[in-house]
Amino acid sequence: MNKKYTYVWVSLIVLIFGIIVIPMIVEKITKGEVVDKDRMVPYSERDSLAYITINGNKRKVPSFEFIDQDSLVVTDKDYLGKVFVVEFFFTSCPSICPIMTENLVVLQNEFADEDFGIASFTITPQYDTPSVLKKYAEDKGVTDMDWHLMTGDRDVIYELANSGFNIFAAEVPDAPGGFEHSGLFALVDKQGYIRSRKDEFGNPIVYYRGAITQEMGVNSEGEKEQISILKEDIRKLLQE
């Protein structure tokens, strides 16, 4: 008799579970909430982009004012309202800069009709005058009016690179072209905050590798290209 009643109670509990819980699960699936929390989806794809912080403060693009390839004054305020990518390069670079520029042209074309821009700062301003930058832009296929290749005071540019963005740039006689710099891109949102996706551990990757094309896939050090994920993240910020 006791065993019989046990079966009755178990059946009743299962019935109540089905009446209460199953409709909630169906509702979550309908709203897409289950998909959003699916652990099979990579961490960086299912979460919003991280803010880069220092001492708990969101890191914003430092103020700047330079001259671009059209001899126009460009400041950080000209980029407000746009998602943009930042790089440091030089036109006579014999190594990674041509690859970085190629990747930026891909991004330019991908987001041609969007509120998107690119900020390229030369680390050899003594050589990269507006006319030199203009010729470089024409040769490389720079067509977007919101892609500014900028030159100015050398010390100010290096301060912007090394302290403002923490993207390394230095004069190194033994380096290719006499200068050494990282091939990294910084991603900035419409309010001027530096943003990035998170890695599988939930930590911001901070910057994106700019010296590996999607076609290359990986470089000689085994590092994977990040232009594909940069495209995804630009799209996320454009939709915010």
N, C-alpha and C positions, 0 to 999 in steps of 0.2 A: 504493500500500500504506500509506504513512504517513497519507494522508488517511482511509483506512478505519479505522485504529487510533484516529485522533483522534475520529472519530464514536463509536467504542466507549467511549472514556474519558469523553466528554461525556455520553453516555447513562448511564454508570455513576454519574457525579457527580449527575446529575439524580435518579436513582433513590434514591441515598443521602439526598439532600436531602429527598425526599418521605417517606422512611421515618422520618427523625429529626425534621425541623422541622414538618411538617404536623400530626402528633399534638399537638405543643406548642401550636400555634396554636389547634387545636380545643379543647384543654383550657382555654386562656385565655378563649376565647369562652364556653365553658360556665360558667366561674367568673365571667364578667362583667368580667374584667380589661381586655379590649380596649375595652369600652364606657367604663370608668372613665377611660381615658387618651385617649379620642377627642378630638382637637383641635377638632372641630366643636362640642363642648359648651363653653359659656362657662366661663372660668377659675373664676369665683366659685362655680359650681354643682358643679364636680367636685372641689373642694378643701374641706378643713375650714376652719372660720372662724378668722381670725387673732386672736391676742392683741394687745392694744395695749400697747406697751412704751415705757418711758422709761429710757434708759441701760442697756438690756438687761434691765430688770426688768419683769415683767408688771404692768400697771396694774390695781389693785383699787379697788373702790368705797370711798371714804373712810368712816370711822366717822361716823355721824350719829344724832341723837336729836331728834325733833320731835313735835308733837301733830297728830293727823289730824282728819278731819271729824266723827268720833265722840268727840272729846276724849280719845282713847286715845294713850298714848305709843308711838311706833313708832321702831325703830332699824334699822340696816343688818342686824343679826342676824336680824330677822324675815323677811328675804328669802332667807336661806340655804336651799338646797335647792330654790329656785324660779328659773326663768328670768324676768327682768323687764326692763321698759323704763322708762327715766328721762326725765322732761321737766321743764322750768321754764316756768311759765305765770303768769297772774293772771286772776282771774274777771271783771274789768271790761275786759279786753283787747278792743278793737274790731276787731282785724285778724286775726292768724293763730291765736290761741288757740282760737277756736271750731272751726276746721278741724282743729287738732291733737287736740282733745278728740274730735271726730267720728271721726278715725282710730283713736284709742285705744279708743273704744267698739267699733269693728270688731274690733280685736285682742282685746278682752275677750270678745266673743261667740264669736270664732273658737276661743279656747283656754279656754273656760269650764270644761271638764272636765279641764284639765291643771294641772301644777304651774307656774302662770304668774301673775305679778303686775305691777302698775304702780306706780311711785313718781312722784307729781306734787308738785313743790315750788313754792309761790307766791312770786313775787318782790315782792309787795305785802302782806307779813304784817301791816302796820299796819291794813290794811282787811280782808284775808281771814282773819277769825276762824274758829274751828271751825264756828260756826253759818252763816256765809256760805258756807263750803266745803260744808257739808252741803246747803244749798239748791241750790248749783251742781251738786253730784253728783246730786241728785234730778232737777233739770231736764234734765240732759244724759244721763241713763240709766246712771249708774254703779251697777252692781249687785254686782260682784265684791267679796267681803270682802277680797281681796288687792290691791285698788286703793286706796291711801291717798293722799289729798290733804292735804299737810302744810304747817303754818305754824309759825313760831317766831321766833327772833331774826333781825332783818334782816341784820346783818353776817355772821352765821354762814351764812345761806342764800346770800348773794352770794359768800362765800368758797368754799362748796361748788360753786356754779355755775362761777365763773370760774377757780378753781384746782383744785378737786377733780375736776371733769369737763371743764374747758376749754370749757364751753358758755356763750357770752357772755350776760350780763344786766347791765343798767345803767339808772339813772334818767336819762332824756333828755327834758327838757321839751318839745322840739319833735316828739318821736315820738308816734305814735298812742297815746292813753291815758297819755302821760307817761313811758313806759318802753319800752326797746328790748331785745329778746332774740332769739336765733336760734331758728328753728323746728325744731331738731334733736332727735332721739331717740337715746339711748345704749342699747345692748343689753348685758345682763349675764347671765353664765351662773350655774349653780347654786352655784358656789364663790365668787361675788362678783367675778369677773374681767370687765372690759369686753372685749367681742368684736365683731368685724365681719367681713363678707366682704371679699374682695380685688377690686380692679379688674382690668381686662384686662392690666395690667402686673405684677400680683402684689402690689400695694401695698394695705394696709388702707384702706377708705373711712372708717373710724373711726366716723362717725355716719350716721344715716339721716334724710332729709328728712321732716319730719312735717307740713308745712304744705301738702301737695299730696295730694288724694285720688286714689284709683284712677280714679274717674269723670272727674276733671279731666284726668288724663294728664300734662299739662305745665303749668307756670305761665307768666306773662308774660315771664319771662327765658329761657324755653326749657328749664328744668330739668325732668327727668322725675320722676314720682312714684316713691317707693321703698317704699311700704307693701307692695306685692306681694312684693318681695324680702325685706323685713323679716319677713313671714309665713313665708317659706321658711326663713329663718335661725333664727327662733324654733323652728321645728319641728326643725331640725338639733340645736340645743342641748338640746331636750327629750329627744332620743333618745340623747344622749351618756351 
